[in-house]
Amino acid sequence: MELERIDTGTKTVVLTESRTGHCLVRVGPDGRVTDNHPFLGAVTSPHRTTLGLVDLQVNGFAGVDFNQDTLTGADLDRALTAMLKCGTTRCLPTVITASAENMAARIEALDRAVGDSRLGPWMVAGYHVEGPFLSPQDGYAGCHPKQHMRAADEALFDRIVANLERPVRIVTVAPECDGVLDFISQAVAHGVVVAIGHTNATHDQIMAAAAAGARLSTHLGNALSDQLSKNENPLFAQLAEDRLNASFIADGIHIPPYMLQTYLRAKGYERSIVVTDATAGAAAAPGRYALGDLRIERGADGIVREPGSPYLAGSATTMADMARNLIEWFDMTLQEVVVLARSNPLALLGDSNLPAPGDAAELVTWRNGPDGLRVHEARVGPWRIAGHA
């Protein structure tokens, strides 16, 4: 089945992996929820149905880079269709560090592409801006171009995002950069979630950022130096700060499973989120792709790097891959996975977890096979597609 529009009849679905028990959801012919209430009957289907997964950090997908000023609605639909096949029904496309002019042009092209696409209005909940107020130090900068990192400047940021129809929901900054603490307060006052990432901040600087309103650590455990101080380092400081939620890339490449288990225990499931940090190399063949100004290479081993660099350059993972990993590595239930991959991300954004009447339907049906959990079918609004075989 390719992407299919459903515009007839009313569909009734029983969510079998809801936090509050089985839940019956009715969806009208326009793809919007008409009713939901507890379901006390027996469920006989061999498949399990959940609400769709939410990815708060995705730079590209299926050969498409979101950091290009030539991005079209057709390009975006190709990426979003592949994401839907992998269980993602909502996302924040992410624009990374570049010159202010290029960042503005790229996020404006992305915003236009959302409006020109079929799936964008249903799946794109806003944008994540990662940079340019980040640390230029080796390791902490990751693959972001150091020459474009700079002190925080609210006026410059406003120029970057001035011409958007849809909001920036998250901005990632490094607390040690000049002006960032004031910028955090200003961004929070405008309803933007501020995250900490690509940072070599001290414990005191991270506490000050949290006090100013920062609420998230971006892909914690990554964009770090290989040589960390035993006691004074930004990783432990963020793990210990209970005012910060933390996102993790659960692909087994960015963080080995035993380390991720330690981080989850330290942060607690209630403050943990999984993100893909996917690039154009996700759901795509091995080869070379773009990430903004960079040329990146997705290897046959699934690792994405800047050729000739020791640093990772995003990932090639999917939300379904990470769901399968969490179940296999830690014996999580599907319901627990959905907390990390939907409930917690939406709570961070201040969005409702369970669709209310009038909201878009976001449904994923899962099946178990010899190779683990797989998406059987996914739906967002009036659009439906079969999962990967």
MOLINPE-V175402 format. One line per field, one symbol per residue. psi: psi as a letter, one per 40 degrees, with the letter a starting at -180 (. if undefined). burial: b if it has 24 or more other C-alpha atoms within 12 Angstrom, else e. A space follows every 50 residues. Layout:
psi->???
burial->???
This chain:
psi->hahhhhfiihhhhhhefideaihhhhhieeeihdiiiiheiiheieiihi iiihhehheiifehhefheehidddddddddddddeeheiigihhihaid dddddddddddddddeiddddddheaihhgiegiheihdddbeihdeeii iihdddddddedfidiihdihhihdeiheddddddddddeehhhihifif iidddddddddeeieihhgheifiiegiiddgiddddddeheehihiihf eeddhidddddddddddhdeeiihidfiaeeifiiiahiigbeihihhid eehhihheieiigaieiidddddddddddefiidddddddecddddddef iidhhiheiihhhhhiihadfahihdiihhbehiiiii.
burial->eebeeeeeeebbbbbbbbbeebbbbbbbebbbbbbbeeeeeeeeeebbbb bbbbbbbbbbbbbbbbbbbebbbebbbbbbbbbbbbbbbbbbbbbbbbbb ebbbbbbbbbbbbbbebbbbbbbbbbbbbbbbbbbbbebbbbbbbbebbb bbbbeebeebbeebebbbbbbbbbbbbeebbbbbbbbbeeebbbbbbbbb bbbebbbbbbebbbbbbbbbbbbbbeeeeeeebbbbbbbbbbbbbbbbbb bbbbbebeebbebbebbbbbbbbbbbbbbbbbbbeebbbbbbbbbbbbee ebbbbbeeeebbbbbbbbbbbbbbbbbeeeeeebbbbbbbbbbbbbbbbe eebbbeeebbbbbbbbbeeeeebbbbbbbbbbbbbbbbe
